[in-house]
Amino acid sequence: MASHKSAEKRSRQSEKKTLRNTMIKSSTKARIKSVLTAVEAKDQEGAKEALAVAVPVIAKAGAKGIFPKKTASRKISRLTKRVNAAKK
């Protein structure tokens, strides 16, 4: 437990940041899952639309430091490869 004023504030800020990061991470995972579900269902148009929504969300999470930037880039790349391979 925090024992002085600045430590208490740091603790409050940390809790808010953790909650925000968890929410963003969760919504990002949901977007990724919607792309993968569309790919598995062989719904090419749905997969492209879901990918168009997911890419900026993943990029923004990477820019904010929720995922490392290279991890975000890798996720985008792998999803795009999956969607492009599905149309063959």
Biopython code that builds the backbone (N, CA, C, O; Angstrom):
import numpy as np
from Bio.PDB.StructureBuilder import StructureBuilder

atoms = [
    (1, "MET", "N", (0.840, -1.183, 0.000)),
    (1, "MET", "CA", (0.000, 0.000, 0.000)),
    (1, "MET", "C", (0.878, 1.237, 0.000)),
    (1, "MET", "O", (1.927, 1.274, 0.642)),
    (2, "ALA", "N", (0.436, 2.239, -0.724)),
    (2, "ALA", "CA", (1.200, 3.478, -0.833)),
    (2, "ALA", "C", (1.237, 4.197, 0.513)),
    (2, "ALA", "O", (0.246, 4.222, 1.243)),
    (3, "SER", "N", (2.398, 4.783, 0.834)),
    (3, "SER", "CA", (2.548, 5.401, 2.149)),
    (3, "SER", "C", (2.644, 6.929, 2.096)),
    (3, "SER", "O", (2.601, 7.575, 3.144)),
    (4, "HIS", "N", (2.770, 7.518, 0.919)),
    (4, "HIS", "CA", (2.753, 8.978, 0.842)),
    (4, "HIS", "C", (1.965, 9.439, -0.376)),
    (4, "HIS", "O", (1.603, 8.644, -1.244)),
    (5, "LYS", "N", (1.712, 10.728, -0.416)),
    (5, "LYS", "CA", (0.761, 11.294, -1.366)),
    (5, "LYS", "C", (1.103, 10.982, -2.827)),
    (5, "LYS", "O", (0.221, 10.609, -3.600)),
    (6, "SER", "N", (2.354, 11.130, -3.204)),
    (6, "SER", "CA", (2.734, 10.911, -4.607)),
    (6, "SER", "C", (2.622, 9.430, -4.983)),
    (6, "SER", "O", (2.295, 9.096, -6.122)),
    (7, "ALA", "N", (2.892, 8.554, -4.025)),
    (7, "ALA", "CA", (2.764, 7.117, -4.289)),
    (7, "ALA", "C", (1.293, 6.729, -4.445)),
    (7, "ALA", "O", (0.955, 5.859, -5.247)),
    (8, "GLU", "N", (0.430, 7.377, -3.675)),
    (8, "GLU", "CA", (-1.012, 7.120, -3.798)),
    (8, "GLU", "C", (-1.508, 7.565, -5.172)),
    (8, "GLU", "O", (-2.292, 6.864, -5.813)),
    (9, "LYS", "N", (-1.051, 8.725, -5.617)),
    (9, "LYS", "CA", (-1.445, 9.222, -6.935)),
    (9, "LYS", "C", (-0.930, 8.282, -8.026)),
    (9, "LYS", "O", (-1.665, 7.947, -8.955)),
    (10, "ARG", "N", (0.301, 7.865, -7.917)),
    (10, "ARG", "CA", (0.890, 6.955, -8.891)),
    (10, "ARG", "C", (0.082, 5.658, -8.944)),
    (10, "ARG", "O", (-0.126, 5.097, -10.020)),
    (11, "SER", "N", (-0.364, 5.189, -7.798)),
    (11, "SER", "CA", (-1.166, 3.969, -7.723)),
    (11, "SER", "C", (-2.501, 4.151, -8.448)),
    (11, "SER", "O", (-2.932, 3.271, -9.192)),
    (12, "ARG", "N", (-3.156, 5.303, -8.226)),
    (12, "ARG", "CA", (-4.430, 5.589, -8.920)),
    (12, "ARG", "C", (-4.228, 5.654, -10.425)),
    (12, "ARG", "O", (-5.016, 5.099, -11.190)),
    (13, "GLN", "N", (-3.173, 6.332, -10.843)),
    (13, "GLN", "CA", (-2.896, 6.459, -12.275)),
    (13, "GLN", "C", (-2.616, 5.094, -12.901)),
    (13, "GLN", "O", (-3.046, 4.804, -14.018)),
    (14, "SER", "N", (-1.903, 4.285, -12.173)),
    (14, "SER", "CA", (-1.560, 2.958, -12.663)),
    (14, "SER", "C", (-2.809, 2.095, -12.852)),
    (14, "SER", "O", (-2.921, 1.358, -13.831)),
    (15, "GLU", "N", (-3.743, 2.195, -11.906)),
    (15, "GLU", "CA", (-4.990, 1.438, -12.014)),
    (15, "GLU", "C", (-5.786, 1.867, -13.247)),
    (15, "GLU", "O", (-6.308, 1.025, -13.977)),
    (16, "LYS", "N", (-5.878, 3.190, -13.477)),
    (16, "LYS", "CA", (-6.603, 3.704, -14.642)),
    (16, "LYS", "C", (-5.951, 3.233, -15.938)),
    (16, "LYS", "O", (-6.628, 2.805, -16.874)),
    (17, "LYS", "N", (-4.635, 3.320, -15.973)),
    (17, "LYS", "CA", (-3.892, 2.938, -17.173)),
    (17, "LYS", "C", (-4.058, 1.444, -17.457)),
    (17, "LYS", "O", (-4.226, 1.042, -18.608)),
    (18, "THR", "N", (-4.009, 0.632, -16.414)),
    (18, "THR", "CA", (-4.169, -0.807, -16.571)),
    (18, "THR", "C", (-5.552, -1.140, -17.102)),
    (18, "THR", "O", (-5.692, -1.985, -17.987)),
    (19, "LEU", "N", (-6.563, -0.490, -16.575)),
    (19, "LEU", "CA", (-7.934, -0.710, -17.033)),
    (19, "LEU", "C", (-8.092, -0.308, -18.495)),
    (19, "LEU", "O", (-8.692, -1.041, -19.282)),
    (20, "ARG", "N", (-7.556, 0.854, -18.859)),
    (20, "ARG", "CA", (-7.645, 1.337, -20.242)),
    (20, "ARG", "C", (-6.925, 0.382, -21.194)),
    (20, "ARG", "O", (-7.454, 0.040, -22.252)),
    (21, "ASN", "N", (-5.716, -0.047, -20.816)),
    (21, "ASN", "CA", (-4.949, -0.963, -21.661)),
    (21, "ASN", "C", (-5.672, -2.284, -21.838)),
    (21, "ASN", "O", (-5.671, -2.850, -22.931)),
    (22, "THR", "N", (-6.288, -2.782, -20.776)),
    (22, "THR", "CA", (-7.030, -4.044, -20.842)),
    (22, "THR", "C", (-8.210, -3.921, -21.797)),
    (22, "THR", "O", (-8.473, -4.833, -22.581)),
    (23, "MET", "N", (-8.923, -2.798, -21.735)),
    (23, "MET", "CA", (-10.070, -2.589, -22.613)),
    (23, "MET", "C", (-9.631, -2.534, -24.076)),
    (23, "MET", "O", (-10.262, -3.142, -24.940)),
    (24, "ILE", "N", (-8.562, -1.813, -24.347)),
    (24, "ILE", "CA", (-8.087, -1.684, -25.724)),
    (24, "ILE", "C", (-7.586, -3.028, -26.241)),
    (24, "ILE", "O", (-7.858, -3.402, -27.381)),
    (25, "LYS", "N", (-6.854, -3.750, -25.398)),
    (25, "LYS", "CA", (-6.336, -5.057, -25.794)),
    (25, "LYS", "C", (-7.481, -6.015, -26.106)),
    (25, "LYS", "O", (-7.418, -6.776, -27.071)),
    (26, "SER", "N", (-8.522, -5.972, -25.284)),
    (26, "SER", "CA", (-9.674, -6.847, -25.470)),
    (26, "SER", "C", (-10.409, -6.527, -26.768)),
    (26, "SER", "O", (-10.763, -7.436, -27.519)),
    (27, "SER", "N", (-10.639, -5.249, -27.038)),
    (27, "SER", "CA", (-11.352, -4.882, -28.262)),
    (27, "SER", "C", (-10.509, -5.212, -29.493)),
    (27, "SER", "O", (-11.052, -5.572, -30.537)),
    (28, "THR", "N", (-9.189, -5.091, -29.377)),
    (28, "THR", "CA", (-8.302, -5.445, -30.484)),
    (28, "THR", "C", (-8.390, -6.939, -30.777)),
    (28, "THR", "O", (-8.451, -7.350, -31.936)),
    (29, "LYS", "N", (-8.397, -7.744, -29.723)),
    (29, "LYS", "CA", (-8.513, -9.193, -29.899)),
    (29, "LYS", "C", (-9.851, -9.557, -30.546)),
    (29, "LYS", "O", (-9.915, -10.476, -31.363)),
    (30, "ALA", "N", (-10.913, -8.844, -30.187)),
    (30, "ALA", "CA", (-12.225, -9.092, -30.775)),
    (30, "ALA", "C", (-12.214, -8.783, -32.263)),
    (30, "ALA", "O", (-12.790, -9.528, -33.056)),
    (31, "ARG", "N", (-11.560, -7.685, -32.652)),
    (31, "ARG", "CA", (-11.461, -7.330, -34.072)),
    (31, "ARG", "C", (-10.687, -8.399, -34.840)),
    (31, "ARG", "O", (-11.072, -8.784, -35.944)),
    (32, "ILE", "N", (-9.597, -8.870, -34.247)),
    (32, "ILE", "CA", (-8.787, -9.915, -34.888)),
    (32, "ILE", "C", (-9.620, -11.181, -35.063)),
    (32, "ILE", "O", (-9.575, -11.828, -36.110)),
    (33, "LYS", "N", (-10.371, -11.522, -34.035)),
    (33, "LYS", "CA", (-11.188, -12.730, -34.098)),
    (33, "LYS", "C", (-12.258, -12.617, -35.181)),
    (33, "LYS", "O", (-12.570, -13.607, -35.843)),
    (34, "SER", "N", (-12.824, -11.422, -35.370)),
    (34, "SER", "CA", (-13.841, -11.258, -36.402)),
    (34, "SER", "C", (-13.244, -11.470, -37.793)),
    (34, "SER", "O", (-13.912, -12.012, -38.674)),
    (35, "VAL", "N", (-12.000, -11.052, -37.998)),
    (35, "VAL", "CA", (-11.331, -11.287, -39.278)),
    (35, "VAL", "C", (-11.112, -12.783, -39.477)),
    (35, "VAL", "O", (-11.408, -13.324, -40.543)),
    (36, "LEU", "N", (-10.597, -13.443, -38.456)),
    (36, "LEU", "CA", (-10.313, -14.876, -38.565)),
    (36, "LEU", "C", (-11.585, -15.694, -38.771)),
    (36, "LEU", "O", (-11.582, -16.675, -39.515)),
    (37, "THR", "N", (-12.659, -15.296, -38.119)),
    (37, "THR", "CA", (-13.939, -15.992, -38.280)),
    (37, "THR", "C", (-14.436, -15.864, -39.716)),
    (37, "THR", "O", (-14.923, -16.834, -40.297)),
    (38, "ALA", "N", (-14.313, -14.670, -40.286)),
    (38, "ALA", "CA", (-14.739, -14.456, -41.669)),
    (38, "ALA", "C", (-13.880, -15.262, -42.638)),
    (38, "ALA", "O", (-14.389, -15.792, -43.625)),
    (39, "VAL", "N", (-12.589, -15.357, -42.364)),
    (39, "VAL", "CA", (-11.688, -16.133, -43.222)),
    (39, "VAL", "C", (-12.049, -17.613, -43.159)),
    (39, "VAL", "O", (-12.097, -18.287, -44.189)),
    (40, "GLU", "N", (-12.301, -18.114, -41.968)),
    (40, "GLU", "CA", (-12.655, -19.528, -41.805)),
    (40, "GLU", "C", (-13.993, -19.854, -42.461)),
    (40, "GLU", "O", (-14.200, -20.967, -42.944)),
    (41, "ALA", "N", (-14.905, -18.871, -42.475)),
    (41, "ALA", "CA", (-16.210, -19.073, -43.103)),
    (41, "ALA", "C", (-16.138, -18.867, -44.620)),
    (41, "ALA", "O", (-17.143, -18.991, -45.320)),
    (42, "LYS", "N", (-14.939, -18.551, -45.114)),
    (42, "LYS", "CA", (-14.701, -18.302, -46.537)),
    (42, "LYS", "C", (-15.550, -17.146, -47.071)),
    (42, "LYS", "O", (-15.986, -17.153, -48.222)),
    (43, "ASP", "N", (-15.770, -16.168, -46.215)),
    (43, "ASP", "CA", (-16.514, -14.961, -46.581)),
    (43, "ASP", "C", (-15.497, -13.882, -46.949)),
    (43, "ASP", "O", (-15.046, -13.122, -46.091)),
    (44, "GLN", "N", (-15.142, -13.824, -48.232)),
    (44, "GLN", "CA", (-14.082, -12.925, -48.687)),
    (44, "GLN", "C", (-14.398, -11.458, -48.427)),
    (44, "GLN", "O", (-13.555, -10.725, -47.910)),
    (45, "GLU", "N", (-15.597, -11.027, -48.777)),
    (45, "GLU", "CA", (-15.970, -9.621, -48.577)),
    (45, "GLU", "C", (-16.009, -9.258, -47.095)),
    (45, "GLU", "O", (-15.530, -8.198, -46.692)),
    (46, "GLY", "N", (-16.582, -10.146, -46.295)),
    (46, "GLY", "CA", (-16.644, -9.911, -44.850)),
    (46, "GLY", "C", (-15.263, -9.831, -44.230)),
    (46, "GLY", "O", (-15.012, -9.019, -43.339)),
    (47, "ALA", "N", (-14.366, -10.688, -44.714)),
    (47, "ALA", "CA", (-12.997, -10.689, -44.197)),
    (47, "ALA", "C", (-12.288, -9.387, -44.550)),
    (47, "ALA", "O", (-11.567, -8.828, -43.724)),
    (48, "LYS", "N", (-12.492, -8.900, -45.775)),
    (48, "LYS", "CA", (-11.852, -7.643, -46.183)),
    (48, "LYS", "C", (-12.374, -6.467, -45.354)),
    (48, "LYS", "O", (-11.607, -5.603, -44.929)),
    (49, "GLU", "N", (-13.692, -6.452, -45.132)),
    (49, "GLU", "CA", (-14.281, -5.375, -44.332)),
    (49, "GLU", "C", (-13.779, -5.428, -42.893)),
    (49, "GLU", "O", (-13.442, -4.400, -42.307)),
    (50, "ALA", "N", (-13.732, -6.639, -42.326)),
    (50, "ALA", "CA", (-13.251, -6.799, -40.948)),
    (50, "ALA", "C", (-11.784, -6.405, -40.844)),
    (50, "ALA", "O", (-11.364, -5.802, -39.856)),
    (51, "LEU", "N", (-11.007, -6.749, -41.869)),
    (51, "LEU", "CA", (-9.589, -6.389, -41.877)),
    (51, "LEU", "C", (-9.423, -4.872, -41.934)),
    (51, "LEU", "O", (-8.560, -4.311, -41.259)),
    (52, "ALA", "N", (-10.251, -4.213, -42.741)),
    (52, "ALA", "CA", (-10.176, -2.753, -42.859)),
    (52, "ALA", "C", (-10.480, -2.063, -41.535)),
    (52, "ALA", "O", (-9.985, -0.966, -41.275)),
    (53, "VAL", "N", (-11.294, -2.703, -40.701)),
    (53, "VAL", "CA", (-11.597, -2.159, -39.377)),
    (53, "VAL", "C", (-10.490, -2.517, -38.390)),
    (53, "VAL", "O", (-10.134, -1.708, -37.533)),
    (54, "ALA", "N", (-9.949, -3.719, -38.508)),
    (54, "ALA", "CA", (-8.977, -4.215, -37.529)),
    (54, "ALA", "C", (-7.611, -3.545, -37.657)),
    (54, "ALA", "O", (-6.967, -3.268, -36.645)),
    (55, "VAL", "N", (-7.165, -3.284, -38.869)),
    (55, "VAL", "CA", (-5.804, -2.766, -39.067)),
    (55, "VAL", "C", (-5.569, -1.445, -38.328)),
    (55, "VAL", "O", (-4.574, -1.333, -37.612)),
    (56, "PRO", "N", (-6.447, -0.432, -38.471)),
    (56, "PRO", "CA", (-6.185, 0.808, -37.730)),
    (56, "PRO", "C", (-6.244, 0.631, -36.210)),
    (56, "PRO", "O", (-5.521, 1.300, -35.472)),
    (57, "VAL", "N", (-7.101, -0.265, -35.757)),
    (57, "VAL", "CA", (-7.208, -0.502, -34.307)),
    (57, "VAL", "C", (-5.904, -1.101, -33.782)),
    (57, "VAL", "O", (-5.395, -0.681, -32.742)),
    (58, "ILE", "N", (-5.366, -2.084, -34.507)),
    (58, "ILE", "CA", (-4.104, -2.720, -34.100)),
    (58, "ILE", "C", (-2.964, -1.707, -34.166)),
    (58, "ILE", "O", (-2.137, -1.640, -33.257)),
    (59, "ALA", "N", (-2.921, -0.922, -35.236)),
    (59, "ALA", "CA", (-1.855, 0.079, -35.396)),
    (59, "ALA", "C", (-1.894, 1.109, -34.274)),
    (59, "ALA", "O", (-0.856, 1.508, -33.746)),
    (60, "LYS", "N", (-3.097, 1.533, -33.919)),
    (60, "LYS", "CA", (-3.243, 2.523, -32.854)),
    (60, "LYS", "C", (-2.797, 1.948, -31.507)),
    (60, "LYS", "O", (-2.156, 2.632, -30.710)),
    (61, "ALA", "N", (-3.147, 0.684, -31.267)),
    (61, "ALA", "CA", (-2.715, 0.035, -30.028)),
    (61, "ALA", "C", (-1.196, -0.077, -29.988)),
    (61, "ALA", "O", (-0.586, 0.077, -28.930)),
    (62, "GLY", "N", (-0.588, -0.345, -31.141)),
    (62, "GLY", "CA", (0.869, -0.409, -31.208)),
    (62, "GLY", "C", (1.499, 0.949, -30.975)),
    (62, "GLY", "O", (2.524, 1.055, -30.302)),
    (63, "ALA", "N", (0.893, 1.987, -31.525)),
    (63, "ALA", "CA", (1.425, 3.341, -31.356)),
    (63, "ALA", "C", (1.328, 3.804, -29.913)),
    (63, "ALA", "O", (2.190, 4.537, -29.429)),
    (64, "LYS", "N", (0.270, 3.371, -29.223)),
    (64, "LYS", "CA", (0.083, 3.776, -27.827)),
    (64, "LYS", "C", (0.914, 2.943, -26.859)),
    (64, "LYS", "O", (0.983, 3.256, -25.671)),
    (65, "GLY", "N", (1.545, 1.882, -27.361)),
    (65, "GLY", "CA", (2.400, 1.067, -26.508)),
    (65, "GLY", "C", (1.666, -0.063, -25.818)),
    (65, "GLY", "O", (2.211, -0.678, -24.902)),
    (66, "ILE", "N", (0.445, -0.352, -26.233)),
    (66, "ILE", "CA", (-0.297, -1.454, -25.627)),
    (66, "ILE", "C", (0.284, -2.769, -26.108)),
    (66, "ILE", "O", (0.424, -3.720, -25.338)),
    (67, "PHE", "N", (0.620, -2.816, -27.391)),
    (67, "PHE", "CA", (1.441, -3.887, -27.954)),
    (67, "PHE", "C", (2.742, -3.215, -28.380)),
    (67, "PHE", "O", (2.737, -2.036, -28.733)),
    (68, "PRO", "N", (3.858, -3.949, -28.353)),
    (68, "PRO", "CA", (5.055, -3.378, -28.960)),
    (68, "PRO", "C", (4.794, -3.105, -30.445)),
    (68, "PRO", "O", (4.000, -3.811, -31.067)),
    (69, "LYS", "N", (5.446, -2.097, -31.017)),
    (69, "LYS", "CA", (5.168, -1.709, -32.404)),
    (69, "LYS", "C", (5.399, -2.856, -33.377)),
    (69, "LYS", "O", (4.619, -3.046, -34.310)),
    (70, "LYS", "N", (6.452, -3.615, -33.167)),
    (70, "LYS", "CA", (6.737, -4.726, -34.084)),
    (70, "LYS", "C", (5.701, -5.832, -33.945)),
    (70, "LYS", "O", (5.384, -6.506, -34.925)),
    (71, "THR", "N", (5.174, -6.026, -32.760)),
    (71, "THR", "CA", (4.126, -7.017, -32.558)),
    (71, "THR", "C", (2.872, -6.599, -33.308)),
    (71, "THR", "O", (2.227, -7.427, -33.950)),
    (72, "ALA", "N", (2.524, -5.332, -33.233)),
    (72, "ALA", "CA", (1.359, -4.822, -33.953)),
    (72, "ALA", "C", (1.556, -4.995, -35.453)),
    (72, "ALA", "O", (0.643, -5.420, -36.161)),
    (73, "SER", "N", (2.727, -4.670, -35.926)),
    (73, "SER", "CA", (3.039, -4.807, -37.346)),
    (73, "SER", "C", (2.944, -6.264, -37.785)),
    (73, "SER", "O", (2.419, -6.561, -38.858)),
    (74, "ARG", "N", (3.445, -7.159, -36.963)),
    (74, "ARG", "CA", (3.401, -8.593, -37.275)),
    (74, "ARG", "C", (1.966, -9.100, -37.322)),
    (74, "ARG", "O", (1.610, -9.883, -38.203)),
    (75, "LYS", "N", (1.135, -8.654, -36.370)),
    (75, "LYS", "CA", (-0.270, -9.065, -36.354)),
    (75, "LYS", "C", (-0.991, -8.594, -37.618)),
    (75, "LYS", "O", (-1.754, -9.347, -38.223)),
    (76, "ILE", "N", (-0.745, -7.348, -38.008)),
    (76, "ILE", "CA", (-1.363, -6.808, -39.221)),
    (76, "ILE", "C", (-0.916, -7.611, -40.440)),
    (76, "ILE", "O", (-1.733, -7.972, -41.288)),
    (77, "SER", "N", (0.362, -7.883, -40.521)),
    (77, "SER", "CA", (0.915, -8.611, -41.658)),
    (77, "SER", "C", (0.323, -10.013, -41.764)),
    (77, "SER", "O", (-0.053, -10.450, -42.852)),
    (78, "ARG", "N", (0.240, -10.706, -40.656)),
    (78, "ARG", "CA", (-0.276, -12.083, -40.672)),
    (78, "ARG", "C", (-1.763, -12.121, -41.011)),
    (78, "ARG", "O", (-2.217, -13.007, -41.735)),
    (79, "LEU", "N", (-2.514, -11.163, -40.489)),
    (79, "LEU", "CA", (-3.937, -11.107, -40.820)),
    (79, "LEU", "C", (-4.139, -10.825, -42.308)),
    (79, "LEU", "O", (-4.986, -11.439, -42.957)),
    (80, "THR", "N", (-3.356, -9.895, -42.839)),
    (80, "THR", "CA", (-3.475, -9.544, -44.253)),
    (80, "THR", "C", (-3.127, -10.746, -45.127)),
    (80, "THR", "O", (-3.799, -11.013, -46.124)),
    (81, "LYS", "N", (-2.076, -11.469, -44.749)),
    (81, "LYS", "CA", (-1.706, -12.666, -45.499)),
    (81, "LYS", "C", (-2.833, -13.688, -45.491)),
    (81, "LYS", "O", (-3.124, -14.313, -46.511)),
    (82, "ARG", "N", (-3.469, -13.854, -44.326)),
    (82, "ARG", "CA", (-4.576, -14.812, -44.218)),
    (82, "ARG", "C", (-5.733, -14.438, -45.123)),
    (82, "ARG", "O", (-6.289, -15.291, -45.814)),
    (83, "VAL", "N", (-6.097, -13.158, -45.120)),
    (83, "VAL", "CA", (-7.227, -12.692, -45.934)),
    (83, "VAL", "C", (-6.886, -12.846, -47.420)),
    (83, "VAL", "O", (-7.730, -13.280, -48.203)),
    (84, "ASN", "N", (-5.672, -12.500, -47.809)),
    (84, "ASN", "CA", (-5.284, -12.616, -49.217)),
    (84, "ASN", "C", (-5.203, -14.071, -49.664)),
    (84, "ASN", "O", (-5.528, -14.386, -50.809)),
    (85, "ALA", "N", (-4.777, -14.952, -48.777)),
    (85, "ALA", "CA", (-4.676, -16.385, -49.128)),
    (85, "ALA", "C", (-6.069, -17.014, -49.235)),
    (85, "ALA", "O", (-6.240, -18.013, -49.934)),
    (86, "ALA", "N", (-7.046, -16.451, -48.564)),
    (86, "ALA", "CA", (-8.394, -17.022, -48.558)),
    (86, "ALA", "C", (-9.089, -16.876, -49.910)),
    (86, "ALA", "O", (-9.989, -17.650, -50.235)),
    (87, "LYS", "N", (-8.672, -15.889, -50.695)),
    (87, "LYS", "CA", (-9.364, -15.674, -51.978)),
    (87, "LYS", "C", (-8.879, -16.604, -53.070)),
    (87, "LYS", "O", (-9.451, -16.625, -54.159)),
    (88, "LYS", "N", (-7.832, -17.375, -52.801)),
    (88, "LYS", "CA", (-7.304, -18.297, -53.809)),
    (88, "LYS", "C", (-8.102, -19.574, -53.875)),
    (88, "LYS", "O", (-7.789, -20.458, -54.674)),
]
sb = StructureBuilder()
sb.init_structure("model")
sb.init_model(0)
sb.init_chain("A")
sb.init_seg("    ")
for serial, (resi, resn, name, xyz) in enumerate(atoms, 1):
    if name == "N":
        sb.init_residue(resn, " ", resi, " ")
    sb.init_atom(name, np.array(xyz, "f"), 0.0, 1.0, " ", f" {name:<3s}", serial, name[0])
structure = sb.get_structure()
